Amino acid sequence: MKTKLIGLGLLAAVVIAAVIYAAVGRSRAVTEINGYVGGEKIGFLEDQEVREIIKDRYDLTIDYSKAGSIDMLTADPEGRSFLFPSNSTALELYEQMNGDPVKSEIIFNTPIVLYTRSAVAEALIAEGIASEQDGVRHVDMEKLTEYIEAGKTWAEIGIPELYGSITVGTTDPTKSNSGNMFAGLLANTLSGGVAGAEDLPEILPRLQAIFTKLGYMESSSSDLFDQFLKTGMGAKPLIAGYESQLLEFAAENPDTWEQIKGDIVMLYPTPTVWSSHVYIALDEAGTAGIDALLDEDVQRLAWEKHGFRTGLYDAPADVEHFGVPGLAKEITQVAPMPGAGVMEEIIKALQ
């Protein structure tokens, strides 16, 4: 009888503990924060594993509205706790407009690359505009820019089936980060170094002429990349985007990637520029997002499933993980972006 009573007592204790645990679990408040995010990060923020880690470990959910990195700086901040643009220039511009944010942190990085088709890549290599070393393809930005400014046609470099002059399709540099960063990269190329205020009188008219040729430009990097994949070589022979976009596509769509990977080519500009995805907390609630996004497992998923180079993976050893030919193990030839003041003048000139 005594043993039975002890057993019943232990059982009761277990039941009571379970009830208390459940009640405590139910009482844990989950905070939702809302902000503006660049379209290239939506796949990452919608990742179920990422969302569960952030909710379970940090009692947090992250909601968002898609906006270009430049557009979000002037968007209505009412009800928003953070901005998550795609370069540190956006942070500098924010500070010029609003002063220091509550807190900010670079969450991960990805280099700007060019995407094209195999036939175009072969023609660029034959022309000496692009080259291949250890399986990684690079494009000489100085020579490519010379061809663009000279109005060279695709036919002149051996691709008569492509219409018109050689251009690089980008997002609108006055609204979206990838276009903005490519404009900064072109400015550096035209100035022969990192473009400064003293270079603007010469390079602004040249930048305007280059971007005028592009006509309509998408306002979202994700939309441009999607159109590149869907519309074929004739519509978008060469575009600027993020390295992470192709890596994420390959990880999320392995069957489709297996079918098209022989035709999609990634070219690393020489030099390129880093797109630093910086999180800007607008209020105290927004600061919680920084700790959550810097969680070690969240950072691992950012690389393995979405292709962002994090603090742990800036020089990843497992580039074979994605099955993407020509993926650079390390990004070595990188130039700084022009300063925020210079980029502000470039944005004004291109509006």
Summary of the structure (lengths in Angstrom):
residues: 351
radius of gyration: 23.9
end to end distance: 87.1
largest distance: 98.6
contacts: 1165
relative contact order: 0.19
helix: 51%
strand: 19%
